[in-house]
Amino acid sequence: MADGAPSRDDVLSVDGLVVRYGSRVAVDGLSFSIGRGEIFGLLGPNGAGKTSTLSVIEGLQSPAAGTVLVDGQDAIRAPLAAKARLGVQLQASSFQPELGLEQLVRLYAGLYGLRLSGDGIRDRIEDAGLGDERAKRFKSLSGGQQQRFSLLIATLPRPLLMLLDEPTQGLDPQSRRQLWARIEGLRGEGGAILLTTHSMEEAQAVCDRIAIIDHGRLLATGSPAALIAEYREDPRVVRLARGEVTLEDVFIALTGSSIRD
């Protein structure tokens, strides 16, 4: 693998992943791993292969080649066992807008097979920072509150691996910082997190390591600080930097400056 052979401490191991749509190769031999308690960022421009990679991990897409192990469970050959260890928060989540938060937690806890008391439901809502809103209907929440509630629902079964797809997209700075704190808290509960983001600030703030991909291929992996140090003297980065070199400078130097649709 690109960052070493899978170890028993890897919550996620992706090795040689290939995804094709007809003649188009969306993911081209991608390999990376995520350890327990780690927050890992998957970064790339539009069309880089991030969504296809997540789809295979979630069991929604069959790859042309490669392996994906979630806590040692083969996500391709034993998808149910792998899915039992996953929690997923998408960019946009649809909940029944007329239901209150307590009703929604009770509903989804039942779908997960969890038995929560009234106090248990209220405690989960309180832990998500939504205690003052628990009597509200979902449609009455602000954008940041909806994102926090979506994260709460995704973590109800205490998943070993959380997949977060652009978790703070469209949020104001205060809501974004609150969600970052909640993501950090998930790590403290012993799980691992894989997130995609277009925000280099977010990647630097919350990720222990990142992988930069483009055209389905791994370009670089390491901690944000290590990548900045590694590419600081690269002529492509030097031409882009306006003052101190940033992760965004490294990202654009590696993936190009052309706009992607």
QUIQUIDA-V222860 format. One record per backbone hydrogen bond with DSSP energy under -0.5 kcal/mol. CO is the residue of the C=O (numbers start at 1). NH is the residue of the N-H. If there is no record, write none. Layout:
((CO,NH) (CO,NH))
This chain:
((1,4) (7,10) (9,36) (11,71) (12,34) (13,69) (14,32) (15,67) (17,29) (17,30) (18,64) (18,65) (19,26) (19,27) (21,24) (24,21) (24,26) (27,19) (27,29) (30,17) (32,14) (34,11) (34,12) (35,38) (38,40) (38,193) (39,208) (39,209) (40,195) (41,43) (41,211) (42,197) (43,213) (45,48) (48,216) (49,53) (50,54) (51,55) (52,56) (53,57) (54,58) (55,60) (55,61) (56,59) (61,63) (65,18) (67,15) (68,75) (69,13) (69,71) (70,73) (73,70) (73,75) (74,78) (78,82) (79,83) (80,84) (82,85) (83,86) (85,160) (85,161) (87,163) (89,165) (93,95) (95,97) (96,99) (97,139) (99,138) (100,104) (101,105) (102,106) (103,107) (104,108) (105,109) (106,110) (107,111) (108,112) (109,114) (110,113) (114,116) (117,121) (118,122) (119,123) (120,124) (121,125) (122,126) (123,127) (124,128) (125,130) (126,129) (130,133) (131,134) (133,136) (134,102) (136,101) (137,140) (138,141) (142,146) (143,147) (144,148) (145,149) (146,150) (147,151) (148,152) (149,153) (150,154) (151,155) (153,156) (155,158) (160,192) (161,87) (162,164) (162,194) (163,89) (163,165) (164,166) (164,196) (166,169) (168,171) (172,176) (173,177) (174,178) (175,179) (176,180) (177,181) (178,182) (179,183) (180,184) (181,185) (182,186) (183,187) (184,188) (185,189) (186,189) (186,191) (187,190) (192,162) (193,40) (193,195) (194,164) (195,42) (196,166) (198,200) (199,203) (200,204) (201,205) (202,206) (203,207) (209,41) (210,222) (211,43) (211,213) (212,219) (212,220) (214,217) (216,28) (217,214) (220,212) (222,210) (223,227) (224,228) (225,229) (226,230) (227,231) (228,232) (231,234) (234,237) (234,238) (235,239) (236,240) (237,241) (241,243) (246,250) (247,251) (248,252) (249,253) (250,254) (251,255) (252,256))
